[in-house]
Amino acid sequence: MLHIIPNDKLQEILVKDNVINQADFATYASEAGRMGQSIPQILISRNLITEDYYKNLIAKFFNVPITNLDPDEVQNEVLSLLNEDFAREKQVVPFRKQKNGSVDVAMADPSDLATIEYLEKKLNTKINPYLSTPADLSRVFAFYGKQQVEGFKQIIQDNIQASLSLRSKKDTEAAVEVPIIAITDNIISYAVSLRASDIHIEALENEILVRYRVDGILHEIIRMQKQILPAIVARFKILAAMKLDEHSRPQDGRFRYKIGNDTLDIRASILPTMYGEKVEMRLLMTAAHVLSFEELGMLPDTIEAITNNVAKSYGVVLVTGPTGSGKSTTLYSVLNILNRPEVNIITVEDPIEYDMKYINQTQVNDAAGISFASALRSILRQDPNVIMVGEIRDQETAEISVHAALTGHLVLSSLHTNDAPTAIPRMMDMGVEPFLISAVVNAALAQRLVRRICMDCRHSYEITPDVEMAIASQLKDLGIPDQAVKIPRTLFKGKGCAVCGGTGYRGRLGIFEMLEVNEKVRSYIVDPEFRLDKLRVIARENGMRSMFEDGLLKVSQGSTTIEEVMRVIRE
């Protein structure tokens, strides 16, 4: 949320409400300036205030009502009075017309008098400002995206017809012509409007298939004539600085793409397939907001455990899971907590996904001889307090990381394992001695991502016998006694609406499994009779909650569905 209450007034209110004293406020104000964030952002990330508390402060300070922008109260004809680009740029949404002709407008910053004045002139009526959060505004922006569907397909088809006339030209020449540029631009901008994380452009036998990954699930978007594939591929090769005349080998590149006020960092990969070259693009916002632990979906006891373990001055904290399970996002959230003036943080990543202020980030570059291991050796000569290694992939990187932790550094990294306990034998497999693992590993956090239920169409229902049986079967497979887990009687799911595009889901959250390495676990790691199944038993005795149990808790809270939890646990 924008910082729209002046600092002196905010301090006065918070001190009066006994939220914080003046000395601490000054400390957090200094930290906010150093981090390039607002004071409320810092206070919220430190759990000193909540977003709801600050929202109510703003509403009271500016004497404006609050709206959560219920989809039922958003009038499409009023929404269309303002184009999406302006609405996103100014964070405003006209959503309702009153009988007297005035228009209710939801705003992230109701003190923005210039925008209010502009809207009154543009709409030729009185504007009634309402306070809304960026998250609520973002939900309504999805309505614009819904309206764009037919427009997007029409634009693509019109430009396909125009591009077919370019067949006499070389692919590289056609790639810079307006129709091909319009097609590729619309493919990217439409993906952004749907909050897609990936774009897949696939060569089939007789046509091109475009699919987007939204909330972790691939959706077919459009099919196009096969004749324009070479020109489209050439266009993305030009953008990503790849070799235009190379068609038989995979290529990787990246480029930045401006859309409205936002800048996208796009990682592109091109792979030769049977019917032509396939394009895959990962979309990353360069100014992406680093999520708090609560936003990641961690429950209070997990937050306490991870916070305690990263507060230690040395040791290794591992985040585990398969590709695409959100490990890097969690590591960035940890770094955001540790990012203080007195802490020297250095990372080696492949790739750098978030640009974090005051953190020294190094990109792996095999061509330049920069690997995780070689970069890690150099980092140790840079007097770091905290080191983040994007991934421990081999014995050399594992051994250097362990020795860095032994010599007084806090090391954060990720591993590809199915659960938290498996991180221990995985380190052993990479050649790290058990006594070293026992000495330095503080904790291992395993995670998966599940889709959030859309809050605009969520409804509850009673558990059915077959679902209850499936849950009991999954608990048995995991070796968890039935009596140890309370199976929720009431479940939730989304009906599907305009906001979620009919899927019933919007956004994602994590389910977690936290193994804290205490003295009992350390003793067992060095036991000559070490077995993974016994480690799991010890971990449960010490209070470890499995990812499936964590997922069940979020199912009972109405955050996700039992189908989502079962899907990711079984993958």
C-alpha positions, 0 to 999 in steps of 0.5 A, spaced: 500 500 500 502 507 498 505 511 504 500 516 503 499 519 511 505 524 512 510 521 516 509 526 522 502 525 522 503 517 522 508 517 528 503 521 532 497 516 530 502 510 532 505 513 538 498 515 541 495 508 539 501 505 543 503 501 537 510 504 537 514 509 541 518 515 538 525 512 538 523 506 534 519 510 529 525 513 527 529 507 527 524 504 522 524 511 518 531 510 517 531 503 515 525 505 510 529 510 507 535 505 506 531 500 503 527 504 498 520 502 502 515 506 505 515 506 513 508 502 513 511 497 508 517 496 513 512 496 519 507 491 516 513 486 514 516 486 521 509 484 524 508 491 528 502 493 524 497 489 519 495 492 512 487 492 515 490 497 521 493 501 516 487 501 511 483 504 517 488 509 519 488 512 512 480 512 511 480 515 518 485 520 516 482 522 509 475 521 512 473 517 506 469 510 506 472 503 504 470 499 499 473 492 498 470 492 491 465 486 491 464 484 484 457 485 484 457 492 485 462 493 479 458 496 474 461 494 467 459 500 463 462 505 469 468 501 469 469 502 461 469 509 462 476 509 464 481 505 460 485 500 463 492 503 462 490 509 466 487 505 471 493 501 472 498 507 472 493 511 477 491 505 481 484 507 480 477 504 478 470 507 477 466 502 479 459 505 480 454 511 478 450 514 483 442 516 482 445 524 482 450 522 476 456 522 480 461 516 480 464 512 485 471 511 484 476 506 488 483 509 489 489 506 493 491 514 494 484 518 496 489 524 497 491 524 490 487 530 488 490 531 481 487 525 479 480 526 482 480 533 478 482 529 472 477 524 472 472 530 474 473 533 467 474 527 463 467 524 466 464 530 467 461 529 473 463 529 481 467 524 483 466 520 490 473 517 492 473 510 496 479 507 499 481 500 496 487 496 497 492 495 491 490 487 492 482 489 491 484 494 485 488 488 482 482 483 482 477 488 478 483 489 473 482 482 471 475 484 469 478 489 464 482 482 462 476 479 461 473 484 456 480 483 452 479 476 451 475 477 444 479 483 443 486 480 443 483 474 439 481 479 434 487 483 434 491 476 433 487 474 427 487 481 423 495 481 424 496 474 422 492 475 415 497 481 414 503 477 416 501 472 411 502 477 405 510 477 408 511 470 406 515 472 400 520 476 405 525 472 409 524 470 416 528 475 419 525 481 415 518 479 417 520 479 424 521 487 424 514 488 420 508 491 424 504 485 423 509 480 427 511 485 432 503 486 434 502 479 434 508 478 439 507 484 443 499 482 444 502 475 446 506 478 452 501 484 454 495 479 454 499 474 458 501 480 463 493 481 464 492 474 466 498 474 471 501 468 467 508 466 469 510 463 463 508 463 455 509 457 451 509 458 443 509 450 441 510 448 434 505 442 432 504 439 425 499 444 422 499 450 427 502 454 432 499 453 440 500 458 445 499 456 452 500 460 458 501 458 465 497 461 470 497 460 478 501 454 476 497 450 471 497 451 463 491 454 459 491 453 452 490 461 449 490 461 442 492 457 435 495 460 429 497 458 422 503 455 422 506 459 416 508 465 421 512 461 426 519 462 423 517 470 423 515 469 430 521 465 433 525 470 429 522 476 433 523 473 440 530 471 438 532 478 436 529 481 442 533 476 446 539 477 442 540 470 440 543 467 433 538 468 428 541 463 423 541 457 429 535 452 428 538 446 430 541 447 437 537 450 444 538 457 445 537 461 452 537 469 452 533 474 456 530 481 455 526 487 458 519 489 456 516 495 458 508 495 459 505 501 462 509 503 468 511 496 469 518 493 466 518 485 465 524 481 465 523 476 460 527 469 460 527 466 453 528 459 451 528 456 444 528 449 443 528 445 436 522 440 436 520 435 431 515 440 428 519 447 429 522 451 434 519 452 441 519 458 445 518 458 452 518 465 456 518 466 464 515 473 466 518 476 472 516 483 474 523 487 475 520 491 481 516 485 484 514 486 491 518 481 496 513 477 499 512 477 507 512 470 510 504 471 511 503 472 504 507 466 502 502 462 506 506 460 512 502 459 519 505 462 525 508 457 528 512 456 521 514 463 521 517 463 528 521 457 527 524 460 520 525 466 524 529 463 529 533 459 525 535 465 520 536 469 526 542 465 528 549 468 526 552 462 522 549 455 520 545 452 514 538 453 512 535 449 506 529 450 502 527 444 498 522 442 493 522 441 486 522 446 480 517 451 480 515 450 488 517 457 490 524 456 493 527 462 491 521 466 493 522 464 500 529 465 500 528 472 498 523 473 503 528 471 508 533 476 505 528 481 506 528 480 513 535 480 514 537 486 510 539 491 515 545 496 515 550 492 519 549 485 515 553 484 509 549 480 504 552 476 498 548 472 493 550 467 487 544 466 483 542 462 477 538 467 475 537 473 479 529 473 479 529 479 484 533 486 484 534 487 492 537 494 494 543 493 498 544 486 497 550 484 492 547 479 487 552 475 483 549 471 476 552 465 475 555 465 468 558 459 465 561 462 459 565 467 464 567 461 468 562 463 474 559 457 477 556 456 484 562 454 487 567 459 484 563 465 485 562 462 492 570 462 493 570 469 491 564 471 496 568 468 502 573 473 501 568 479 501 567 479 508 560 476 508 555 475 514 550 472 510 551 468 503 545 466 499 547 460 494 541 459 489 542 452 489 547 446 491 547 442 485 554 438 486 559 436 492 564 442 491 558 447 492 556 443 498 562 442 501 564 450 500 557 452 503 558 447 509 565 450 511 563 457 510 557 456 515 563 452 520 567 459 519 561 463 522 557 465 516 549 464 515 548 460 509 541 460 505 540 455 499 535 450 496 535 443 494 531 439 490 528 434 495 521 431 496 521 433 503 524 436 509 528 430 512 530 428 505 535 434 505 540 430 510 541 424 506 541 428 499 547 432 503 550 425 504 549 423 497 553 429 495 559 427 499 558 431 505 560 428 512 555 426 516 559 430 522 559 436 518 552 436 516 550 435 524 554 441 526 552 446 521 545 445 518 540 449 522 533 447 519 530 445 512 524 447 510 520 443 504 514 447 500 509 446 494 505 451 491 497 450 491 492 455 488 488 459 492 481 459 492 478 465 489 475 469 495 469 472 490 466 466 488 468 461 494 463 457 497 463 451 503 460 444 502 460 438 507 466 433 506 464 427 502 465 419 504 470 418 498 474 425 499 474 423 507 477 416 505 482 419 500 485 423 505 485 417 510 489 413 505 494 419 504 495 419 511 496 412 511 501 412 505 505 418 509 505 414 515 501 419 519 496 416 525 489 417 523 488 420 530 494 425 529 490 429 524 483 432 525 480 431 518 476 438 516 468 436 516 467 443 512 471 444 505 471 450 500 472 451 493 470 456 488 464 456 483 468 460 478 467 467 476 469 473 472 475 475 477 478 468 477 476 467 469 472 461 471 477 457 474 475 458 482 482 460 483 486 466 484 493 466 486 497 461 490 500 460 497 505 455 500 504 449 504 510 447 508 514 442 512 519 445 517 525 440 520 528 444 525 535 440 527 535 440 534 540 436 539 536 429 538 536 430 530 544 432 530 545 426 534 541 421 529 545 424 523 551 421 525 549 415 527 552 409 523 545 406 523 542 412 520 535 411 516 531 416 513 524 413 515 527 413 522 529 421 521 522 422 519 519 419 526 524 423 530 522 429 526 515 428 528 516 427 535 520 433 535 513 437 532 514 437 525 508 437 521 508 434 514 506 438 508 500 434 507 498 436 514 499 443 513 495 443 507 489 440 511 490 446 515 489 451 509 483 447 507 480 448 513 481 455 513 478 456 506 485 458 503 485 452 498 481 446 496 483 439 498 484 437 490 489 442 490 493 439 496 492 432 494 495 434 487 501 437 489 503 432 494 502 426 489 506 430 484 
